[in-house]
Amino acid sequence: DTVVMQEQVTLDGIDAVVGGTHKPGENIRRAGEDIRQGEVALSRGQRMGAAEMGLLASLGLAEARVFRKLRVAIFSTGDELLQPGTPAEAGRIYDSNRYTLRGLLSELGGVELLDLGSIRDDRAAIEAALLDAAARADVIISSGGVSVGEADYIKQLLAEVGEVVFWKIAMKPGRPLAYGRIGNSHFFGLPGNPVAVMVTFKQFVTDALQALMGRAPVANFTFHATCAERIRKTPGRVEFQRGILSQDASGALSVRTTGAQGSGMLSSMSRANCFIVLPMDQGNVEAGSTVEVQLL
């Protein structure tokens, strides 16, 4: 009823001398101790990672029914956009948002990506892109064209070819976020500013895609830390400031911003390891105050 480790046994001629004290059942793996007969091994909505694949194999199962990958179409809008690898031009910027979205979707996993490229600020071209994406994808994600400029056609076209469920959120950055439906496809119209793209994706799009993939909800944990510096804020919107969280020798957590918080400053997202989440009615934050932190 017991197995003694070899290191605790010495040989005296043909006799084995067991050292120490031992209890019945030591070093024995009993049938059913991991998963009992009739017990659920994997639940619907559980993501198939390394442990889950090994678990299936340990049960002798070579196949399992899973959700297919979600088909997600992405495109950017704007006459000002240049493609990386081409010479710079005065008055134009490189299309970083599509590559940011590709990275975010890759990190999320479970996605079959359809990249429709950059679409010029032309009403007919954007409408064609929306209809093409809706015919081929479960989810459409665009960046740019959702604000109130003369060439911002997304919201208007969404209302014509589909349905606008909501537009504009009391958050910073990312206020002009739009969500709607085109046929059977879900549509997310993200802002054009690079940081706003990342913030709105992480706060809204990620959970929506997880649900559409059939994954069980994942808790988005936040916690509190001491703010190491004064932060300026005007009440009226929830703000997601890019932060750098650190821990001192005593284990106390403190956070500071990455510096200037312009929504076009993508380098701030590269330096950050968290969001400092400031509630809607919050005004300026003084150094030494407690703030809410959300890890990236």
ChimeraX attribute file (.defattr): number of C-alpha atoms within 10 A of each C-alpha:
attribute: neighborCount
match mode: 1-to-1
recipient: residues
	/A:1	8
	/A:2	11
	/A:3	12
	/A:4	17
	/A:5	11
	/A:6	8
	/A:7	8
	/A:8	11
	/A:9	13
	/A:10	12
	/A:11	9
	/A:12	8
	/A:13	7
	/A:14	6
	/A:15	8
	/A:16	10
	/A:17	12
	/A:18	15
	/A:19	12
	/A:20	8
	/A:21	7
	/A:22	11
	/A:23	10
	/A:24	9
	/A:25	12
	/A:26	12
	/A:27	12
	/A:28	11
	/A:29	9
	/A:30	8
	/A:31	9
	/A:32	9
	/A:33	8
	/A:34	10
	/A:35	12
	/A:36	10
	/A:37	10
	/A:38	6
	/A:39	9
	/A:40	9
	/A:41	13
	/A:42	12
	/A:43	8
	/A:44	12
	/A:45	15
	/A:46	13
	/A:47	19
	/A:48	15
	/A:49	9
	/A:50	8
	/A:51	10
	/A:52	14
	/A:53	15
	/A:54	13
	/A:55	15
	/A:56	16
	/A:57	12
	/A:58	10
	/A:59	10
	/A:60	9
	/A:61	11
	/A:62	9
	/A:63	9
	/A:64	8
	/A:65	6
	/A:66	13
	/A:67	13
	/A:68	11
	/A:69	14
	/A:70	19
	/A:71	18
	/A:72	23
	/A:73	25
	/A:74	26
	/A:75	23
	/A:76	26
	/A:77	26
	/A:78	20
	/A:79	13
	/A:80	14
	/A:81	18
	/A:82	17
	/A:83	13
	/A:84	12
	/A:85	7
	/A:86	8
	/A:87	8
	/A:88	12
	/A:89	11
	/A:90	6
	/A:91	7
	/A:92	12
	/A:93	15
	/A:94	15
	/A:95	21
	/A:96	17
	/A:97	27
	/A:98	21
	/A:99	13
	/A:100	16
	/A:101	21
	/A:102	15
	/A:103	12
	/A:104	15
	/A:105	18
	/A:106	13
	/A:107	10
	/A:108	12
	/A:109	13
	/A:110	18
	/A:111	17
	/A:112	16
	/A:113	17
	/A:114	16
	/A:115	17
	/A:116	16
	/A:117	15
	/A:118	22
	/A:119	18
	/A:120	16
	/A:121	20
	/A:122	15
	/A:123	16
	/A:124	12
	/A:125	12
	/A:126	21
	/A:127	18
	/A:128	13
	/A:129	21
	/A:130	25
	/A:131	16
	/A:132	13
	/A:133	25
	/A:134	22
	/A:135	13
	/A:136	14
	/A:137	19
	/A:138	21
	/A:139	23
	/A:140	25
	/A:141	22
	/A:142	28
	/A:143	26
	/A:144	24
	/A:145	24
	/A:146	24
	/A:147	21
	/A:148	11
	/A:149	8
	/A:150	8
	/A:151	17
	/A:152	18
	/A:153	21
	/A:154	25
	/A:155	23
	/A:156	16
	/A:157	17
	/A:158	22
	/A:159	14
	/A:160	12
	/A:161	14
	/A:162	21
	/A:163	18
	/A:164	19
	/A:165	12
	/A:166	12
	/A:167	16
	/A:168	13
	/A:169	15
	/A:170	14
	/A:171	20
	/A:172	20
	/A:173	26
	/A:174	26
	/A:175	19
	/A:176	24
	/A:177	27
	/A:178	23
	/A:179	21
	/A:180	20
	/A:181	19
	/A:182	22
	/A:183	14
	/A:184	12
	/A:185	20
	/A:186	21
	/A:187	28
	/A:188	23
	/A:189	27
	/A:190	30
	/A:191	27
	/A:192	25
	/A:193	19
	/A:194	26
	/A:195	25
	/A:196	27
	/A:197	26
	/A:198	22
	/A:199	24
	/A:200	24
	/A:201	22
	/A:202	13
	/A:203	13
	/A:204	13
	/A:205	18
	/A:206	14
	/A:207	18
	/A:208	14
	/A:209	21
	/A:210	19
	/A:211	14
	/A:212	15
	/A:213	20
	/A:214	16
	/A:215	16
	/A:216	15
	/A:217	12
	/A:218	9
	/A:219	7
	/A:220	9
	/A:221	8
	/A:222	14
	/A:223	11
	/A:224	16
	/A:225	21
	/A:226	18
	/A:227	24
	/A:228	17
	/A:229	15
	/A:230	14
	/A:231	16
	/A:232	10
	/A:233	18
	/A:234	12
	/A:235	13
	/A:236	14
	/A:237	18
	/A:238	20
	/A:239	22
	/A:240	23
	/A:241	28
	/A:242	28
	/A:243	27
	/A:244	20
	/A:245	23
	/A:246	13
	/A:247	11
	/A:248	8
	/A:249	6
	/A:250	6
	/A:251	8
	/A:252	10
	/A:253	16
	/A:254	22
	/A:255	26
	/A:256	22
	/A:257	22
	/A:258	19
	/A:259	13
	/A:260	10
	/A:261	17
	/A:262	14
	/A:263	21
	/A:264	14
	/A:265	14
	/A:266	19
	/A:267	11
	/A:268	21
	/A:269	21
	/A:270	10
	/A:271	14
	/A:272	18
	/A:273	19
	/A:274	22
	/A:275	23
	/A:276	25
	/A:277	18
	/A:278	23
	/A:279	17
	/A:280	16
	/A:281	11
	/A:282	15
	/A:283	14
	/A:284	12
	/A:285	16
	/A:286	13
	/A:287	13
	/A:288	14
	/A:289	14
	/A:290	16
	/A:291	17
	/A:292	16
	/A:293	27
	/A:294	18
	/A:295	15
	/A:296	11
